[in-house]
Amino acid sequence: MPINFDAALGIHADALRVRTQRAEMLATNLANADTPNFKAKDMDFQAALQMATAGQKSAALQTTHHKHISGNGEHPFEAAVQYRTTLQDSLDGNTVDEQVEQAQFMQNAVQYQASLEFLGGRFQSLSKAIKGE
């Protein structure tokens, strides 16, 4: 009987993909902390995870004219991307707050590690089931 890995691994594989994309986004924010007019972005994790589990790569954009540009966004979970609101305005228009970004990055890293642990446990369980232990 073949093993269905999507059913066996559950939501954790999708969570890892979304957490990876969020880590990239937060790292971009931190890298551009001194860039004038840079707008910090974050993603709604729940919305992105729902999109990932549904197999969607981005929001379905509808064009009303044949000359419209198709929506090939820079981010796979584009509908879940949001701009972060600032706690304090800066003179150069940058909305990155380094302390907030670092805290979000570390929280995301811990949750990423937790998803890895869950996946590792699933693989161990599958390995034991295959070996008959």
N, C-alpha and C positions, 0 to 999 in steps of 0.2 A: 504494500500500500504506500503510495507516494506521500511525502510530507509536504503540507502546505505551510511554507515559512511565514506567509503573511498572517495566517491564523495563529501559528505557534509563537511568533514574536510579539504579537499584539501591537499596541500603539507605540511601543518604545522605539522602534526603528524610525517611525515618522517623527517622533519627538526629538530624536538625535539630529535628524536633518534640519528641523526647524531651529533647534538650539544652535546648530552650527551657523545657520544663516544669521541668527540674531547676534552671535558672537562677532561675526564679520562686520555687521552693522555698527555695533557698539565700539569695535576697534577703529572703524572709520571715523566715528565721532571723536574718539580720543586723539586720533592722529591729526584731526583738523581743528583742534582746540584753539589754535592761534590763527586760523584762516578767517579773514574778514568776510562777513555775510554768510558764513557757513551755518546751515540750519541742521541741528541735531535731529536724528530720526531714531525711532524705536519701532518695535512691532508688537501688535496685539497677539500674544502667544496663543491664546485660545482660538482666535479666528484663523491664524496660520495653521495651527494643528488640525482644525476642522477641514481646512482646504487640503492639507496633506493627506489626511485619512480618506477624503473623498476623491483623491487622485487629481485634484485641480492644481495646475501650476500657477495660474493667475486668474484674476477676475475675468469673466467673459465680457469683452467689450464688443458692442455692436456699432457698426458703422452705418451711417445713413446715406452715404454717397460713395461711389466707386473710387473716388480720388482721395478718400480719407486714408490716413496712415494707420496700419494695423497696430494694435497695442502690444509691442514687444518691449516690456518694461525691463529695467535693469535688475530688478529683484524678483525672484521666483514667486514670492508670496506678497505681491504688490498691493493687494487689497488690504492686507493687514498692517502695512507700513503707515506710521503716523509721525508727524513732527512733534517733537517734545516742546512743551510749554516752558518758558523760562521762569526761574524764580527771581532773577534779577537781570535787568537789561544791561547789555554791554554797549560801549560806545561804537564799536566796529560792526555791530549787527550780528555777531556770532552768538548762537544760543546754546553752546556746549558748556555745561557745568562739569568740570573734571571730576569732582567728588561724586556727583550723581552718576556719571558714566562709569567710574571705577566701581562703585557699589553695585550697579546693575550688571556690569561685566562679571564681577566675582559671584554674584547670585546666580547668574546664568551658568557660570563654570561649575558651580556646586551642583546645580540641577542637571547639567550635562553628565557629570560624573555619576550621579544617581541613576540616570537612564542607562549609562554603560554598565553599572552594577546589576540592574534589573535584566539587561540583555545577557550579561554573563551568566546569571542564574538560570535564565531560560535555556541557554545553550548547554549548560551542565545538566539540566533536567532532560533535555532531548538526548544528550549523549548517554546518560544513564538508561533512558528508555530503550535506546537502540541496542545497548550492550546487555539489556535484560537485568540490570541491577536493581 
